[in-house]
Amino acid sequence: MSPARQLSSGPNKAWRAGWIASRPSARPTGVPTGTDTAPQPTPGLTATGARHPFAEPGIATELERRETEIGTGFAQLSETLRALASEQFQDGFADRAVARLRAIGVEADPAWFQADWLHPVDMGAVHARAACRLFATLVESGSERDRYMSDDGEPMNELIRRWGFHAVDITPCADGRLAGLLGAVLRIPLSIVTARKSFAGAMFNVAQNLHEWEEVELTRHRRGIPNSPDAGTRYLKIGVYHYSSRDPGHDGCAAHGSHTDTALTLLHDRLIEFQTAAQAMHGAGAEIALLLIGLDTDTDAIRVHVPDAAGRMDKARYVDAADLYTRTRDMQRDAAKEAVRAEVARATGVDPQDEATEGMRWLCGYLLKNNIAQVDAVLQKYGGPYTVSGHAEKLIVIGDPVDDVQMRNLAFQAQMNSVEEGAADIAVGVRLLRTHTTTAVPVLVLRGFDPDIPGDDRSAAEDAERMREAILAMDTEGPVVVEAALRPGTGGALQFLESRA
């Protein structure tokens, strides 16, 4: 790796002109950047009737349509199984059950429905297996990868490099309320995300993340993808913690006991450890940019801990999208953009024209602008925060990540290479689903494989089977049903392994 060096880059002047107001506008009086270490509760947000100038009604409608589609799918699954339960001792039950589930997009195994009066079907277990299969159907039909490919007419793949980044690596908490982080909360195209791995409390493994960074940099050096190593861009690592503005003591991060300050501090320190490791191993700490983001799961509003001119984050310094929403909702779009731009510069501690920091500042402004549109969508739909502030996840997904379907409270996703390393995350997930699930908790083990590597699918299947058996051997809070599936790294349908008890 090349020696550590200070890197800076930013958007070109043509793109910048599209973001800056075409005429001078009054700078806002200032959005508080926080005085305490932990973010304080967000002031009550309510809809005023008129949409925010950053609102994207078309996107909001599409997200709501997709949410309705997913919710309807799981509701139909429950209704179908409830109707089938009384028919299980009738002739032809297995074939009839498979056909009815196929009609709602669930590919079931006839073996699930073999029953006699001494051995009735465990419909709770069937529901858990079917939930995993329905999730697979949603993944295959997902359209999330096609969204947000441009911003104000500029391709995002080009913009992200103009801002000075060749890779974006995001680690959120595994909490299901963050399951729509990319597709709804931040509204960024999946194509610019090099990696998205979730962990309970967002506590990623530094050594593993360092290896993933090394792979990205090796590809740049050997193949020039996504750009050459002398391009002057950096690897961006983003960590996302969460909290509840409505009930911070109970609806915050379960992995940290709903202590926002703990979640914030530990993630901040973990990000620093990652950068320090890159410096210690390769002298490349300056080639990694860090960004810390907080998410209020009651409103989807984010708080961006904007780095200063030296790249340092401060736990008490952030720009709050909820405050910006309130202060800019009566402005024209250009004036609102200028207000965001000015506030990010203020938090950075630089002049808005500072070129050395403009790449990170443009990125932060982009995320805040997108997020304000999401906050507006939530307020327009609910008249205030989400009506369901707690957990309502449908299943747990462990192993490798899958982002093709994005929706709040869809799945508790925790990435791991073995159950031993991720046992604590699994325990958190089961405990959370147990709060609203009376039957078996569905757990999907997903392993990806490279179709270009001979035998990699076989190795992935062995890993998935080993993880499935390990989960079934765990002492969990109530029954779990574990399905295992493979997926090519190039995408496509999930390939389920044979079901087992």
N, C-alpha and C positions, 0 to 999 in steps of 0.2 A: 504494500500500500504506500501511497505517497506520503511525504511528511505532512505534519499538521500545518495548516495555513488558514488564514482568515479569508473566507469567501463571501462575496456579495454579488447579487445580481437582482434584476427586477424587470418589470414589464417594459416593453418598448413604448415610445411616445405615442404612437397611434392608438395602441390599446388603452393607454393611460387617459387619453383624451375622452374616450367613451365612458370612463368611470367618473371623471371629475366634472362637476357641474359646469354647464356652458356659460353661466354667468355667476358673479359673486353671490354668495348667500351668507346669511348671518351664522356665525359659529354658535353652536349651542352653549349654554352656560356651563356645561360640563357634566358628564355622566360619572357618578362616583365609581372609583375603582376599588372600593372596599377599604375598611379600616381594620377589620379583624381577620385573623388567619383563615377561618372558615367563612365561606359566603353566608351572608345573612338571608333570612327568608325573603323571597321575592314579594314586593308589594302586590296587592290584589290586581290581577289583570282581568279586564272585562271587555267584551265586544262593544263597540260604539255604533255599530250599524255600517258605517263606511269602512271600506277595506283600506289597509295600509298601502302606501305607494309601492312597496316591494312585493305585495301580494301577487300570487300566480294562480288565479282561479282555475285555469285549465289543469295545472298540475294538482291542485287541491281536489278537484273533481275526480281525476284519475286515481289519486291515492285513496279517496273515499270509496270509489268503485271497487278497487282491489281489496280494500278492507272488508267491504260488504261481501264480496265473492268468497273470501277466505272464511269469514264468520259464518256465512251460509253453508259452506262446505262442511264445517265441523258440526253445525247444528243438524244438518241432514244426516250426518254419520250417526249421531246419537239417536235421532228419531228412527232411522232405519234399523239399527240394532235393537232398539226397544221393541219395535214391531216384530222383529224376527225371534226375539227371545221366547215367545209363547209357541213358536212353531217347531222348536228344535227336535221334537220326537216324531214329527211327521215324515212320511216317505219323501225322498228327494230334497230334504232340507238343505244339505250342503250345497248342492248345485243351485238351488233357489237363492240361498244366501249370497253365494259368489256373484250371481247375476245381478242381484239388487245392489250390491256394493259397487260392482263395475259400472252400473248406471249412474252413480254419483262420483265416479272418478277414482274409485279405490280398487286396486287389484289385490284380491284376497286369495289365500291358499285354502282349498277345500278341506285340508286336514284340520283347519281350525274348528270346523263345525261337525266333526264326528262325535256323535253323542248317543247314549242310551239312558234308560231311566236310572241306572246305577251310577252313570258317569255323565251328568249334564254338562253342557258347554259352559265354560267360565266366560260369561259375556264381558266381564270387566277386562279380562286379558285380551279378548278379541278386540275390544274397543281400543286398547293400548296399541296393539299391533296395527290396527286399521288407521289409527292416528298417524303412525309413522309412514304408512303407505300414502295417506292423503297428503302429508307433508312432501313426500317425493313427487306426487303429481303436481303440487303447487310449484315446486322447484323447476320441474320440466316446463311448465307453462309460464314461468316468470318472465316479465318484460322489463324488469328493473334495469338490466344492463343497457337498455336503449335510451334511458332517461339522462338528462342533464349533460349531454355530450358537448354542449356549447354554453357560453355565458355571454349574453348580449352579442350573439353572432360569432364569437371567437371560439374555436375548438379548444376544449379543456386540456387535451393532451399537449397542445402547444403552449397554452397559458401557464400550465404548471411548471414547465421548464423555463419560460420567461421569468417566472417568479423566483427561479433559482433552485428548483428541486427536480431530481430525476427519479425519485421513488418516494411513495407515501405509505408509511407503515402505521396502522392504527390499532391500538389495543384498548378496547372498552371493557367494562365489567361484563360478566356473563349474564347478568340480570336481564330477564326477558323484556323489561320495559325499555331496554336499549336495542331491541331487535330491529328497530327501524332507523337506527342511527345514520346509516349511509343514505338510504333511500328517501327518508322523510326529514329527519332532524337537520342533517348537514346538506342534504341534496347534492351529493357529489357523484359523478359517474364512477361505476365500479372499475372502469378501464384505467383510471389513474391510481387506483389503490393496489400497491404491490402486495401488501399483506394486511389481513384483518383477522386477528386472533383474539378471542375473548377469554378472560379468566375471572374467577370470582375475585371481586375487589380490584380487578385490572392488574393483579400481581403477576406480571409476566416473568418468565425465567430469563435472566440476563444472559447467561451463557448460550442458551438456545437462540435468543434474538441476535446475539453477536454472530452466530454461525449463519443465520439467515441474511444478515447484512453482508457478510463475507461473500455469500453466493451472488448477491446482487452486484457487488463490486467486481467479482471475478468475471461475471458476464460482461460487464462494461469493458474490462481490460482485454478480454479475449475476443469478444464479438462486437463491441461497440453498441450494445443494446442496454438501455434505451438511448444512450448517447455515449460519446467517447469520454474517457476518464479525465481528459484535459478541458472539458467543457465548463468547468467552474461551478457546477451545480452540487447540491448537497442531498443527502438522504434525510428525509423528514420523519421523525418518530413522534407520533401523537398519542398521548394517554388520555383516556376519558373516564373520570369518576362521576358519581351521581349523588343526588340528594333530593329531599322532598321539601318544597317550600311550605306545604300545607301541614305536614306532620313530620318534621325533621327527626324527632326522637323515635319514630316507629317505622316510617316508610322510606328510610334512607337505604344505604347499602347494607344488606344482611351480613355480608362477609366481614364487615367492620362494625357490626353491632349498631348500625344506624348512626355512627359517629362521623359526621361529615369532616371534621378536622382531621381525624385519623385517616379516612379515605384519601383526602387531599394530600396530606403530608407524606404518607407512604408512597403514593404514586409519584409525587414530585421527586422524592428521593430515589425511587426506582429508575426514573428517566435519567437522572444524573448519573446513577451507577452504570447505566448502559453506555452513555457517552464516555464516561471515565474508562470503562473496559476497552472501548475502541481506541482510546488514546494510549492505554497501557500496552495493548497487544500490537497495535499497528501505527501508533503515532498519528491517528486520524480523528481525534476528537472533534476538531474544527470542521470536519467534513460531515458531521451529523448535526442537524438542527433539531431542537426539541420544542414541543408545544403541549401545554397542559390545558385541558378543557373540562369544565364542569357542566353537568346536565341536570336541570330541574325536571324530574320525571312527571311532575304534575302539570306542567305547561309546555314542555319540550324546549324551553328557553335555555340557551347555553351561556356560560361565562368563559371567556377566552383570556387566559393568563398570558397576555402579550409579552414576549421577551423584550428586554431593553436593548440598547444599541450594542451591548457586548454579548447578546444572546442569552442573558440570564433571566430566568423566570422567578417571579416572586409570588408566594402563596397568597399574599394580601393584595396583589395588584392584578386587576382583571377588568375587562370591558363586559358589561352585562347587557345581553340582548333584550331582556325584559325592560330595562330602563330605556334603552335606545328605541325600543318599539313605542313606548309611551311618548317619548320626546319627539319622535319623527313622524308619527302617524298623520299629522295634519300638514306635513310639508309636501311639496312637489317631489317627484322621484329624484331629480338631479340634486336638489337641496338635501334630501335625506341621505343620498350617497356621500355628499360632501361632509355631512355631519358624522357619518360613520368613519370616514377617512380621517377627519380631524380628531375624533375621539381615540382612534387606534394610535395615531401619532402622539397624542398626549400621554397615553398609557406607556408608549415606548420611550417617551422622554426625548423626542426629537422633533425637528421642524417637519411639517408635512411634505416638504420638498426633499428631505434627506434621501439620497440615492443609495447609501450603504445598507439601509434597512428596508427599502421599499418592497423587496420581494416578499418578505415575511409579512409586512404590513398589508400588502395587497391580498395575500392569502387570508389573513385574519378578517379583513373587510369582506371578502367574498363569502367566507363562512358565516359571518354575522348577518350579511344581507340575506343569504339563503335561509338562515335560521329564523329571521324575523318573518319571512314569508310563511314558515311553518307555524310559528306562534300565532300568526293571523289566522291560519287555517283552523287551528285548534279553537281559538276564541270564537270564530265565526260559527263553528259547528256546535260547540257546547255552551257558548255564552260566557265562558270562563275556563278554569282548569278542567282537565279530564274528569268525568264523573266517576270513573273507576281509577283510584290512585294506587291501589295495591297490585298484587300479582294475579294474573289470569292466564299464565302460559299453558299451552296445549301439550308440550312435550319437552324433553331434554335431548339436546344433540351434543354428542361429545366426539372427540377425535379431530378430524380436519374440519375447517370452516366451510360453510356454504352461505352465500349472500344473494343467491338468485331470487329469493323471496324475502321481502323486507316489510315487517309490520310489528308495531309495538305489541308486546306481550304474546308473541307467537311462540317463541321457543327460548328456553334457557340454553345458551350455547357456551360450552367450555372446551377449549382446545387442549389436547394432551396427546402424548405418544404412548402412554401406558396408564392403566387404572391406578397403579401404585403412586405415580407422580400426581395424578389428578383426583385422588380419593376425596380430599377435602372439598374440592369443587363439586364433585358428584353429590356429596352429602348435603352441601348447601342447596343444590338444585332440587334434590328429592324433598328436602324440608320445605322449600318454597312451594313446590307443586302440591305437597301434602296439605297445604293450607286451604286449597280449593278443589282437591281431587279426592273423592272417596273410594275410587277403584284403583287398580294398579297404575302406577306412574309409567308412562311410555318413555323409554330411553332408546335413542337411535345412535348406534355406533357407526360413524362414517369415516372411511379411509379412502384417500385418493391414491391414484397410481398413474404412472407415466406410461402411456401406450407405446412409446418409442423405446422403452427399456424392456428387453425380453425378461419375462418372469416377474415383472414388478406387480402385476395384478395378482399373481399367486402369493407373493409376499404380503401384499396388502390384505388379502383374504385371511391369511394366517394371523396377521396382527389383529384384524377385526374380530376374528373368532376368539382369540386369546383375551381380548378386552371384554367381549361379551361374557365369557365364562367367569372372568374376574369380577364383573359387576354382579352377576348372579350369586357369587360366593360372598358378597359383601353383606354385612349386617346393616341393612337400610331401615329407615323409618317407614315401615309398611312395605307391601309388595311392589315389585317393579317387574316390568316385562321389557326385555331387551331384544331389539331387532338390529341386525348388522347389514351394512350395505357398502358397496364400492362405487366409486365414480372416477371416470377418467379426468386427469388434470386439465384436459381441454374442454371439460364441461359435458353436458348431456344428461341422460337419464341415470337415476340411481339404480344399481344392480344389487338386488337383495340376495343375501345368502339364505340358506335353508333355515326356516323358523325353528326355534327350540323353546322349551319351557323356561 
